[in-house]
Amino acid sequence: MIGLISATAAGAVARDRVAAAWSGRSRVYEGPVREAVERAFAECEQLVCFLATGATVRLIAPLLAGKSSDPGVVTVDESLRYAVALLGGHGGGANDLAYAVGDVLGCAPVVTTATDATGVPGLDTLGRPVEGAVAAVTRAILDGERVAVRADAIWPLPPLPPNVVQSPEGSAAQDPGRAEAAEEAKSGDAPVAAREAAHDERGRTAAGATLWVTDRIVPLGEREAVVRPPSLVVGVGASKEAPVDEVLGLIEGALRDAGLCADSVVELATVDAKAGEAGIVGAAARLGVPVRTYDAGTLAGIAVPNPSGAPLAAVGTPSVAEAAALAGGGELLVPKRKSAPEGRAAMATCAVVRRAPRGRLAVVGLGPGARDLLTPRAREELRSASVLVGLDQYVDQIRDLLRPGTTILESGLGAEEERARTAVAEARRGHAVALIGSGDAGVYAMASPALAEAADDIDVVGVPGVTAALAAAAILGAPLGHDHVSISLSDLHTPWEVIERRVRAAAEADIVVTFYNPRSRGRDWQLPKALGILAEHRAPATPVGVVRNASRPDESSRLTTLAGLDPTTVDMMTVVTVGNTATREIAGRMVTPRGYRWQSEGAR
C-alpha cells in the first residue's frame, strides 16, 4: 500500500489526483501531518508526502529503523515541479515511485542514488537477496576499482561495467594450483607482482573488492558481498499432519549441513497428493517460495539413489523427496534425509538439487524509429540485457540507452539467421540477452527465426513494439478501422505464387491491405502486379495511403488512389495501405468505417 499525506490545499488536490490514479493500491492519511506520517510509515510499503523535503526529513527521522525495513518515501513540492526519491531508493522502491508520481502529475522525478545516476545497476536491484558489504562493493564498482566476480555459473544478470571482471571459477580450496600460489605469496617466495595479485586461501584477491554469485555459504571479508542466485530446489515428503516446524527444521538443517544458503531456494517440490499438506505449505510460506507438485507417475519414472517401498504404497511412487527435487533436472547435492524428532518416528523427508542456470532471451521490438514510440518495457529490457544482438543500424538507434558493460554483437543486412543463432547461443550460456528488431520483433522480424532456433532450455519473453503498419495508419488517419491484413511483397523468403494467392484472397474478401517491402531496385514488378489484382475487385478511386520512414525525421506521407499510385515512387522504406470498398478520404484523412449501427442510422 502507498500512503499519501498532504498539509496544504494545493497538496491535497495533487494527493487526490494520485489517489484516483492509484485506486486500490493507495490510501489517503488525513489528520495532523505528524500523526499521518507516523501511521503511514508503520502501515505502508511506500509513502508520497506532498510536503517540503526538509519537513519530511524531520518527520521521518525519528521513525527510521533500517535500510531493509523502512518504506520508500517520495516528496512532491507545492508547485508540482519535482518528485524527489528521499528514502529507500532501491530497497523501498522510491526511485521507481518517483517516476510513477511524475507520470501522474507531470513533475520531474529526482533520483540521486549513485548507481542510477551512472547507469550502473545497484546490487540491491538485481531481484535476488544480497548480503555482506554491499555499500563497499558498490562504491568500488562506481569508483572504477577492479572488482572480482566469483560465480559458480553464469546467471542472467544485468551488465556490469568493465572494471567488474569474472575471476576463475571455484575457490582455492577446490583449485590446488591457486592454493599453492597463495601459500607462496604469503611466504614471500613469489615475485612481488605475483604477491600483490595473489589470491588468499579462499581464492579472492587480497586487496580488491569481491562480488560472489553463489548458493554456497562463504565467509565474507570487509569488501565482499554475495548475491544469491535462484539455484536450489528442495524436494519434500511428509506424513499427514507433519508439523511445519519439523518440515522447516529438516530443510534448514539439510541446507546448513551442506553449506548452502536458504536464500537460493527457489521452490519446494512434492507429489500431487501432498499439495495441500499443511507442514509443506507452511514451510514454503516461511521460506517465501512456492510449492510445485508432480503426479506420482512422473516421479515414479525418475531414477533416484534411495527408493523406498513406503511412499510407493502411500502415494504411488518409490520416491517423493529425491524424485520431486530432480524432476526439473539438476545435480543432487543432498540425498534423501529424514527428520529426527525426539520420541517418535520421522514425519518428513527432504532432498536438495542444484539446477543449472537458465539464460533469458528477450525479443524486443524497437518500434518504427521515433524514440517516444519505444515502449517503457522495451527500454527496461535493453537496460537489463548483458548481451545485445541486432542489426547494426538498429543498434545505433538505441546505443545510448544501454548500460556500461553491455556486450554488443551487431551485424549487417542479410545476417538474420546468424543473429538468431547467436542470441540463442548466448542465452544458453546463461546470459540475459536482448535480440532487437524494428517495429514489432514478431512481425517480419527476428522473433520467428529466434524462436525456431530456441528450445525449452532457456526462458524467452517477447516485448511488443509499434509496427510500421500501425505507425503509418496513425499518420494516414484510420485506414485500419475494419478487418485488415499485412502482406510482404518480398519473394526472398516466400515464393511469388504464394504471395499472389494471398493478395488475391484479400482482394476477393474486401480486406484493407498493408504492403510491406513493396519495391526495391532489383524487385520492381511485384507491386504493380499486386495493385492490378486489387483493381479487379476495387474501384480506381479507392484510397491508397503511402508513408515513407514513418515517425522518423524524414517522414513523408501522401494520399492517392488505386489508379493514381505511381509504383516508381515507392521503395523498401515505404508502407503502402490500400483501402477496401468502404474506405473514404474525409478531410484529407484515410478512413475505413467500422460499420457501427449508430453511424449508419445517423447517416440516414
Buried (B, 14 or more C-beta within 10 A) or exposed (E): BBBBBBBEEBBBEBBEBBBEBBEEEBBBBEEEBBEBBBBBBEEBBBBBBBBBBEBBBEBBEEBEEEBEEBBBBBBBBBEBEBBBBBBBBBBBBBBBBBBBBBEBBEBEBBBEBBBBEEBBBBBBBBEBBBBBBBEBBBBBBBEEBBBBBBBBBBBBBBBBBEBBEEBEEEBBEEBEEBBEBBBBBBEEEBEEEEBEBBBBEBBBBBEBBBBBBBBBBBEBBEBBBBBBBBBBBBBBBBBEEBBBBBBBBBBBBBBEEBEBBBBBBBBBBBBBBBEEBBBBBBBBBBBEBEBBBBEBEBBBEBEBEBBBEEBBEBBBBBBBBBBBBBBBEBEBBBBBBBBEBEEEEBBBBBBBBBBBBBBBBBBBBBBBBBEEBBBEBBBEBBBBBBBBBBBEEBBEBBEEBBBBBBBEBBBEEEBBEBBBBBBBBBBBBBBBBBBBBBBBBBBBBBBBBBBEBBEEEBBBEBBBBBBBBBBBBBBBBBBBBBEBBBBBBBBEEEEBEEBBEBBBEBBEEBBBBBBBBBBBEEBBEBBBBBBEBBBEBBEEEBBBBBBBBBBBEEBEBEBBBBEEBEBEEBBEBBBBBBBBEBBBBEEEBBBBBEEEEEEEEEEE
